[in-house]
């Protein structure tokens, strides 16, 4: 996420692209929350940094869960743009969500990752409901196709992360889905955590003392080796 994830991301697309190049990462996906505002700036920065830009978004579904979508081709870009337009028009400002049926109509050319802790699959597993997680994963796998749906694994050194990753891998193997390790990036470097905390407080109209902040600084852009 870049600073185009408004009051949530704490680094610019240019900072993220330069950090990726410094880490030797050949390609980077920008998946801001429910928008593609940073697509042009990110594509330009990635080209200058010598890395491949992958465009996408982390969208909010009708049940409030998140799903990561990556653009595969022109059809995918058209469908992602349509989905974002629909979800932005479907709710008051700051409460975007997809209307029912939109994803079923506009999923071609998109690669889906099951999402972060707010993803429907992971959320079900955190609630100890493996059957619900399996149903969601299988439905999305059927929608996007077995080659375009991945179970997303994240480890931010939280108490349940090891157990959660193991459950996600087991689910992926159960439904014969590939899985991919990612990091829920909200700033380019560890030092930007403090800024991200302040942005979070502004967004939720609270103070640092009273805010429900992320518990550590693991939400920065990491090398493949670190992940």
N, C-alpha and C positions, 0 to 999 in steps of 0.2 A: 504494500500500500504506500502511495506517495501522499504528499500534502493535498492532493485532489480528493482523498478520502477526508472530507472536510472536518476539521477539529478532531482528527483521529490519527492521520499519518503525519510524521514530523520531519520528513525529508522530501526534497524535490526529485522529480524524475531524473534530472541531471546528476544529482548526488548519488542516486541509486545506480545509475548506469556506470558512473566512474568507479564506484566501489566494486561493482561486479567485475569490471575489467581488471581492477587491481587484484582481485581474488582469483583471476584466471577463469571466471565463469563465462562460458561461450554464449549463453543465451539467458535472457531474463524475461519473466512475465510480469506485466503490470496489471493488477487485479483490484482496482479501487472499488469502494463500496457503491454499487448501484449506479456507476457512471463510467464514462470513458473520456472525461474532460482532459486527462493528461496524455491522450494517445499521440497527438502531434508532437508535443514537447518530448515525450519519451522516445518516440521513433527517431527524432532528430538527435537526441542525446546519445542513444544507443549506436546510431550510425557513426557519430563522432568518436565514441569510445571503442568502436570496433567489435561490438557484440550484436547478437541478433535480438531484436525486439519481438516479444510475443505479446499480443494484445488480448485483453480479456476483462473480466469484471467478477467481483464476488456479489452475486445477486441475492436478494431477499425473496424467499418464496411466500406463498399465501399463508403458510402456517408460522411465518416468522423465522424459519430456519434459513441457513446460508448454503449456497452452492457455488463452487468456483467454476467458471466457464472460460475456456481458452479458444481463441479464434483459429480455425484450421485453414480457412480459405475465404474467398469473397462472399460466398453464400453465408458462411458463419458470421462474418462481419455484419452483413445485412440483417441477419436474424438477431444478433446480439443488440444491434442498434434498435431494432423493433422492440425487443423485450424490455430494454431500458426505458424506451419511450412509454410503453404500456405500464410498467411498474411505477414510473414517476407520476403518471397521470391517474394512477389507481388509488392514491392516498394523499393526505395532507403533506406538506413539505416536511421532510425529515422522517416520514413514516412510510417510505416507499415499499411496495410489495407487489409481487406478480399477481394478476387476476387469475382465477382458475382457468385451466386449459391453455394458457398462453405458451407455456413451455412445450406442450405436446404439439402445438402448431408451428413452432419456430425453433427447432433444435438442430436442424441439419447444418453441417459444417462447423459444429461446436464440439469440443472435447470437454467432458465434465469430470471434475474431481469432487469427491464426496464432501469435502469441506472441513472447516476447523471444528472447534468444540461446539460451535453453534450450528454445525451441519446436522441434518436430521439423523444421519446414521450414527454419528458420534454422540449426539445428544441422547439417543435411545440407549446406547451402550452405557453411558454415564448413569442412566436411570436403571441399569441392570435389566434391560429388556432386549435381549439378543434377538428374539423373534421379530420384534418391530424393526430393529436395525436391518435384519436380513430382508424383510419385505420391502423396505425403502430402497435398499441397494439393488435388489433384483428388479424393482420397477424402473429405476433409473438406468440400470444396465440394459433393460429391454428397450427403453426409449432411445438412448444414445447409440446403442450397439455395443457389443462386447469389446470392440477395438477402441472405442471412444469413451469408455467409462473407467475411472481409476478410483480405488480406495486411497484416501489421502492420510498419511501418517505424519504426526507432529509431536515433537518432544521438546518442551520448554522447561524441563526439570521441575515440573509440578508433581506433587505427591502421587497422583494416579496415572501419570503419563506412561510409565513402563507397562502397567497392566492394561491400559487403554490401547497402546500400540499393539500389544500381543493379541488383544481381542479383535482389533481391526485386521491384522494379518490373518488370523484364523477365519474371520468372515470372508476375506478376499479369497482365501483358498477354498472355502466351502462353496462359493458361487463361481469359482474359476475366473476371478477378476484380477487384473494386474494392480499393483499398488505402487505408490510413489511417495518418497520422503520430501517434505517441504518444511519451510519455516514461516511462521505467521509474522512476516516482516512489517513493522510499523515505523522503522527508522533505519538509516543506513549504518550507523555506528552506535555502540553502547552509550556513548556520551549524550546522545539525543534522547535518552529515556526521560530525563528531567523535563525537556520541552514537551514530549508526548504526554506526560502526566499533567502538565499545565493545560494543554489543549483539551484533554479529557475533562478537566474541571470546568473549563469554560463551556464546553458542550453540555455538561450536565448541571451547570449553575450551582456548583458546590465548591468547597475548599479542599486543599490538599489533605488536611487533617481528616475530613469526613468522606473523602472520595473512595470509591471501590476501585482501586488501581490494580494494574497487573503487578504481581508480586516480585518480579525480578526484571533484569535487563536482557533477557534472552530473545527478545523480539527484534533483533537486528539482522542485517544481511550477513549470512555466514557462508563460508566456503563449503564445498561438497564434503571435504574431509571432516569439518566440524559437525556437519549434519550427520 
